[in-house]
Structure formats: C-alpha cells, structure tokens
Amino acid sequence: METPTLIIITLLCAAGAYILGRNRAANIAYRAGKKNALHSLPYYYGVLSALWCALPCLLIVLGWSVFDDVVVHAAIVNLLPESAQALPDSEIELMVNTVINLALYPNALISSNPPDYLVQAGRDYLRWQHLSQLSLSVVVLFSLGLAFSLSWLWIKPKVPARQQVERVFKWALLLCASIAIVTTVGIVLSVLFESLRFFQSVNVFDFIFGTHWSPQTALRIDQVGASGAFGAVPLFLGTLLISFIAMLVAVPAGLMSAIYLSEYASPRLRAAVKPMLEILAGIPSVVYGFFAALTVAPFIRDSGGMLGLDVSSESALAAGLVMGVMIIPFVSSLSDDVLKAVPQSLRDGSLGLGATQSETIKLVVIPAALPGIVSGVLLAASRAIGETMIVVMAAGLAAHLTANPLESVTTITVQIVTLLVGDQEFDSPKTLSAFALGLMLFSVTLVLNYIALYVVRQYREEYE
C-alpha cells in the first residue's frame, strides 16, 4: 500500500473517530440526564478522538519516510564490493544512484552493460522497498485499529477533552511559529558558513572595497581571461543606482496616488482604482523584464540618440524605471492604509480651525502617518534591491563601475544567479562568492528592516 493511500486512510479513520467520539459523548450526557455530566462539550471529545487516531499514525509515516531512505542507502552501500566501498563519497553516491535507476528503469540502462553486482543490488533494492512499504502498511493499519479502540474507551465524562485538544493545538501553533524561525536561522547559517569558506580564499577587504569584478578563476597558469578578481564595489554601486532610480519613480507616484485615494477620491472611485493599481503587484517580474527590454530600453536608446547621447542598449535607467513601476503598489497600498488609519477627528479639528484640505494633509495627516509611510518606502526599497529578472533582461550582466544611468550595470542578485547557474562545484571561490554576495544582500535588507522598525517605534502616535 502506497504512502499517499495510507495517509488518506488515516484521515478517513480520523473523520470517523470524530463522528463516533462526538456521538458517544453526547449519548453519555443523554443517558446521565444532566447538562453538566460531561467535562467538555461533545465536540471536543470528537476532536480528541480524531487526534488520538490520526497523530500517531501520521508521525509513524513521517518517521518511516525519513529513516527509510537512510537505511536503504546504507544497505545498498554494504552490497557493493569492498573495492567500491573504498571509493570517494561522490563516486559511491553515483553508484547508488545507478542502482536505484536500474531498479526503477531497468530497460533504460540495459545498453550501458552495468556490472552484475549493480544489477543484483537493484533487484535487492526493489525487494527492500516492497518489504519496507508492506511493513509500513501493517504498522500503520495496526496503529489505526489500536488508536481507534483506545479513543473509544477513553471517552469518559471526567476526561478534560477541551484542555487536551487546546494543548495539542497550542503545540501545533508553536511548531508552525518555530518553522519560520528555524528556517531563517538555517538560511543565515548556511550563507554564513559558505561565506567564511570564501573569505578563506579571498581577503574580505579586497571583496568589500575592490573595484574590479571578474569571478572567472584560472584552472591553469597560462589560462587567458580568468583573472579571479572579486571586488564587489561595481555590484554594490549598480544595485544602489538601479534601486535609487526605481525609488525616484515609485515613491512620488505611490505616495501621491495614496494621498489621492485616501483623501480626495470618492468611495466609488477608490473601490475601482485601488484594485487596478494593486494589479501591478501581481504581474510577474519576467513580464516587466520583457517590457523593459523590448519597449523601454529601445525607446530610451533612440531618444538619447536623437539628443546626441550615447545610450547603451541595456541601461540602468531602463531597468530602474520599470522596476519603479513594479514597486509602486508597495508604496501606494501601504501608504493608503496608513493614511486611512489616521483618526478622522484630527482632520475635523484641523478643518475646524480654518485649515484647507491640502494644509490638513501636509501638516496633520502625513506627519501622523509618517512611520507607516517610511515603513512602506523601506519595504519597497528592499524589494527593489532584491529584484533580479528585470535587471537581467534590461540592464545586462556587465559589472561596470559607473554612476551613469545610461550605461549597462549589474546588481548583486544578478551575479548570484549567474554564478550558480549550471552544474557547479561548491569548492571554488567563483561559486562561493555567490554566498558572500548573498550575505551582503542579507545584511543590507536587515539594516533597512531595522531602520523601519526604529522609525515606527520612535515616531509612532497612539490615538484613542
């Protein structure tokens, strides 16, 4: 019996246990003739029965799935000859993958004439897999029957079903909250450790303050075009240049549209315009990249040519303009929500003192909503710094040290993608430099988030 089938059977049994547990609790209360005969409502007894039935079986399936591959892998390695077991780990992994492919697709590899011991190992692998699946089915079905019986017997009037159910859900919510924390810690540690490996080969100051980026490392002494220079200043400057252009577009347009929607637009117009504006956030970035590469960049190049300017076909200006349009919803939507959250009594008080609507917006509403507006702007800045596809298609891959928006530049994220594309070995400075760039990018976004939190806490206004 396959694992998905076992999970479906477990969930169906849990649903049945819920119905039977709830009905049994209701019957106990009915026979007792008292409304308070049960410690908890019948609903909680049903949920508790379902949990007793489902959780042990699902944990068994999860644990079996985790350790089954490890055990089978070790068994396959033990079947190999001693000469094969003495090979490097990478070659042993290749042989194990060959055994698995021989087991799953025997006809596909018949022309390669694999050794007999690999063919026999493939047959043993299939036998172990069938035995493992059969054992799992027996254990799960037995556990289901046992849990179903015990859940029926444990339903008694004095059982604190509500407390037990809430305790289970509390731990489940804690587990879900911990996943985000553990994932973040794992990402940080993985990037940090690989970055430290990179900095063992490349000086950290040469990386941060170097002005030449050419990550192609030489395999031979006489190899041409592989300087192995890892100065990240051109990448930092390119990222800041494109992000600055994007913010010049997004902040005024987003903030002005938010002010209009929250202060001037009628409810009917607001209900129609705001969803249309937020559609921009749902457009894939690759579509913006096509638009920038096929429409905006040629237009800027032709317009610059008419004015006698030398404009590159892939320019930072084209990427920045389109990126600014893409992040307008981040500024406008958040700013609009913050402006609408300002108490109406502040507006009424300002208007009652003789201020005009525009003066009220400038002197009362915007200062009151400033922390939220700053948070939205910094969120949009983080989004601009982390954008990749638009820069790849519209700004190019060349790491030029320039502040001219009409020239081609690249960003940190683009270089990370470039360095990790294809089959790469994670033991060379070229590949490890991607993790160092990721660490720098993570540090920048962390600083921006910290600034946003500081601004919110420092200038937050509380109204009754």
N, C-alpha and C positions, 0 to 999 in steps of 0.2 A: 504494500500500500504506500503510495507516494506521500511525501510530506504535506503538500497542499491539501490532499484528501484528508489526512489526519487532522489538520487544523480546522477544516470545515466540519468534520465530525465532532471535534471538541466544542466548537462554537454552537453547534446544534444541540449537543447534550447540555451545554450551559444554559441555553434558552429553555430547554425542557426542565432543567433543575430549577430555574427561576419560577416557572409556572407552578410546578409541583410544590416547591417550598412556600410560595406565597399562599397557595390554596390550603396547604397543610396548616400553616399558621392561622389562617382565617377559620378553618374548621376547629382548631383547638380553642380559639376565642369563642366561637359559636357554642361549642359544647359546654364551655365553662359558664356561659351566660353572663359574662362580665366584660365591659368595655376595656377595663384595665387588666385583663387576665394576662396579656402579653406585655413583655418589657418594651417592645418596639412595635411599630406598625408592620402589618404583614408584608408590605413592600420590601422592607429591609431584610426580612427573612428570605424572601425570594432572591434578592441581590446577593445575600450572603451565601445561599446555596449555589448560585451561579459562579461566584468567585471560588468557592471551595472546589467546584467541579472543573473550572477552566484553568485557574492559575497553575496548579501543579503540573498538569499535562502540557501546557504551553511552555513552562520552564524546562520540562524534560525535552521537548522538541528543540528548544533553543540550545540547551546544553549539548544535546546529541549532535546537532548540526555544527556546533563549534569544534567539538573534540573529535568528531568522526573523521574529518579530513586530516587532522594531525596524526591520528592512529593509523589510518590507511597509508599516509605518506611514509611514516616510519616503517610500516610493514613492506611497502614496495622497495624501499632502500635496502632492507635486510635481505630481500630476494636477489638483489644484484650480486654479481661475483665480487670477491674481495678486492680484485684489481679495480673494479668500477667504483667501489665504495671509497677507495683511496683518492679518487679524483677530486678536483676542486668543487666547491659547492655549486658553482654556476653550471658545471657540466653534469653534476648529479641531478640538478633541477631539470636540465634539458632531457636527461634520460627518463626522469619520472614523467615529464610531460609527454614524451614519446610513448611510454607505457599506457598512459591514460588515453591518448589518441588511438593507439592500437586496440584498446578495449572498446572504445566508443565508435570508431570508424575503421574497422579492420580492412575494408576493401580500398579505402583511400590511400593507405600506406603499403599496400601489397607489392607495388612496383619498386619500392625502395629496398627490398630484401633485408628487413631488420634481423638482428641475431635471434636465435631461438630462445635465449633466456628472456629477451624482452617480450617476445610473443607469449611465452608461458606466464610471465609476470602480468601481462594484460589480461589473460584468462583468470588468473588469481584475483586480479583487481575487480573484475566483474563479479566473481563469486563472493568476494568480501562485501561488495556493495549490496548485492542481493541479501546476503546474510544480515548486514547491518540494518537495511530497511525492514526486513522481516522482524528482527529483534525490536526495533523501534516501534513497529506497529503493535507487537504483542505487549510491550511495556506500556504504551500509551492507552491501549484498549483496557488493559487490566487496571491501570490507574483511574481511568474514567469510571469503570464499574465500581471500584472501591470508593472513590470520592463521591460518586452518586449515592451509594448506600450510606456512607457516613454522614453526608449532608442531610439525608432524610432522617437519620436517627438523632442528629444533633439539634434538630429544631425542637426546642422546649420553651415553655413560657418564660423562664427566667434567664434565657440566653440574651445577653446585651447585643443584639444584632446591629442596632444603629451605631453603637460605638465601634464595633469591629469593622463595619463597612466604611465608616468615616476614617478609621485608622488606615485601612488599605488605600483609600483614595488619597489620603494625605501623603503617604509614602510614594504613591504613583506620581503625584504632582511634584514632590521633591525630586524624584528621579528625572522627570521631564525638565525641571529647572536646572538640575545638575548637568544634563547633557549639554546645554549651551555653554556652561562654564568649562566643563571638561574639554569640549571641542575647541573653545578659544585657547585654553591652556596648551592643548596639543598642537594647534597651529603655531602658536608663538614659540613653543619649544622646538618644534621641527625646523622652523625657519631659523631660529637662533643657532641651533647646533650645526646646521649646514653652513650658515654664515661664518661661524667660527672656523670651520674647516677651510672656507675660502680665505679668511684672513690669515691663516697659517701660511698660505702661499703668496698672498698679495698684502702689502702693507696697508693698514686701514687708512692712514693719512693720504697715501697715493690714490686710494679709491675715492675718498670723500673730496679731496682737493685737486685731483688730477684733471687735466683739461683735454685729454685725448682718450677716446673710447674706441677700441678695436679688440674685441674679445677673442678673435681667432688666434689660438695658440699654436706654435710651431711644433710639429711632430719630428722634424729633422732640423739640424743646424743650418742647412742650406736652403730651407724652405722659404719661398718668397710670399709676401702678402700675409704673413701671420705674425704680427708684432706682439700680440698679447698685452695690449695696453688697456687698463681698467680704470681710467679716470672718469668718474661719473658726473662731473660738473656739466658737460653738454646735455646729459639726460635730465638733470635737475632743472637746468635753465629752460630746456624745451618743454618740460612738464609745466613749469611755472608760467611760461609765455602763453601756451595754449589755454591753460586754466584761467589766466588773467583776462585774455580776450573773451573767453566764454562767460566769465563773471561780468564783464562790461556789458554784455548783451543781456544776460539773464536777470541780474539784479534790478536794473531800472525797469525793464519790461515786466518782470514778475511782480515787483513791488507796486508799480503804477496800476497794473491790472488788478492786484489785490485791493488797493485803495478804492478803485472804481467799483468793483463788485461789492465791497462791503459797505461803502458809504454813499455811493451815487446811484447804482443800478437798482431798478425796481425788482421786487421778488420774482416776477415772471422772467425778466431778462436774466437775472442771476441764475435761476434754475436752468436756463437754456445755455448760457455762455460758459459757466464753470465746468460742466461735464465735457464740453467741447475743448476747453483749454487743457483739462486733465488727460484728454486722449493722447496728447503729446508724450506723456509719460509711458503710455502703453505701446508706443511704436518701437520695434526692435532697433537696437543701435546699428545693426548692419544696414537697415534701410536708410538711416541717417547717413551712414558711410557712403552708400550708393549716391544719395542726393548730393553729398559734399563733393564726391569725386567726379560725378558726371555733369553736375549743374553749377554748383557754386564755384569750384576751383577753376573751371574754364572761363566762367564769367569774370572772376577777379583777374585772371591772367590776361584776357582780352581787354578788359577795362584799363588795367595797368599799362598794357602795350599802347593803347590809344593816348595815354598821358606820358608816354616815353619812359615808363618804369620797367625795370627788369623783374618780372614776377615769375616765380617758379611754378611749374605745373602742379606741384604738391607743396602747398604753403601752410604755415601755421595759422594764417588769417582765415583760410577756408575752413580748416578743422575747428578753430576756435569759434567762428560764427555759428556753424551748425551745432556744435556742442552746446553753445549758449542757448540756442533754440530748444534743444533737447531738455535742458535742466530748468527751463522757465517754470514748469509745473511744480518743481520742488520749492521754488521761492514763492510763487503765487499762491499755491494751495495752503501751505503752512502759514504764510503771512495773512491770508484771508481769514483763516480760522482764528488766528491770534487777534486780529483786529475786531472780528465779530465778538470775541470773548470780553472785550473791554466793556465795562458796565455802561448801560445807556444813561445812567444818572450823571456820569461825567460829561457826556455830550450835552445833556439837557442843562446842566449847570453852566457850562461854557456859553451855550447859546443864550441862556437867560441873562448872562452878564453882558451881552451885546456883541459877542464874537461872531464872526461869519463862519460858515461851514468849513471853508478852507483853513481859516485860522484855528478852528477847533481841531481839525485833523492834524495840522502841523504842531500845535502847541499842547494838545491834550491826548489825542488818540494814539499818535505814533510814539510819543515818549512812554505812554503806559504799556504799549505793546512791543517796545524795543527789545527786551530779552528774547521774546519768541521770534521776532524778525531776524535777529542776529543768529539764532539757532538755525533757522531755515536757510539763511545765507551760507553758514558754515557747512551745513549738510549738503547743500548744492555744490560747494567747493570740494568737499570730499568726493562727491560723485564725479565731478569734472576731473579731479586728479586720478581717479581710478579708471577712467574710460580708456578703452583700447581700440575697438573696431573702427571708430571714426578716424582716429589718428593713423591707423594702419593704412586706410584707404585714401585719406585726404592729405596727410602730412608727410608720409613716407617713412623710411627706415634709417635715413642718414643722420648720424649724430653730429650735427654742426653746432659749433659754439658761436651762437649769434643771437642777438636780440631783435633782428629784423623780422617782422611778421610776414614778409613777402618771400622768405626763403623756406626751404624744407628743413624741418627739425623732426625729432622723435622724442618719445617720452619713456618713462621708466617701465610702464606696463607693456608697451610695445616690445621693448627689448627683452622683458621677461618671457613673453610669448615666443619671440624669435629664438631665444636661447634654449627653450625647452621643446621646440618642435622637432619631431622625428625621434629616432632611436638614439638616445643619449646615455652615456655612462656618467654616473654621478660621482666621478672621482677626478675631474679635471677642473681647473679654475674657470674655464669657459662656462661650464654648466653650473658650477657652484656660485658663480657671480649672480645668477638669477635670484638665488636665495638672499644674497646680500642686498640686491635691489629691492626685493620684497620686504626685507627688514627695514630699509629706509622708508619705503612707502608706508608700511605699517606705523612707523614712528611718527610720520607726518600726520596721518589721519588721526592717530591717538592724540597728538597735540591739538589738532583742530577740535576734536570732541571735548577735550579738557577745557579749551577756551570757551566753547559753547556752554558747558556746564557752569563754568565760573561766571560768565556773563549773566546767565539765568539766575544763579543764586545771588549775585551781587546786586542786580538791579530789578529783581522780581518785586512786583507790587501785589499785595493781597487786598482784596476788596470784600466787604461784607454784603 
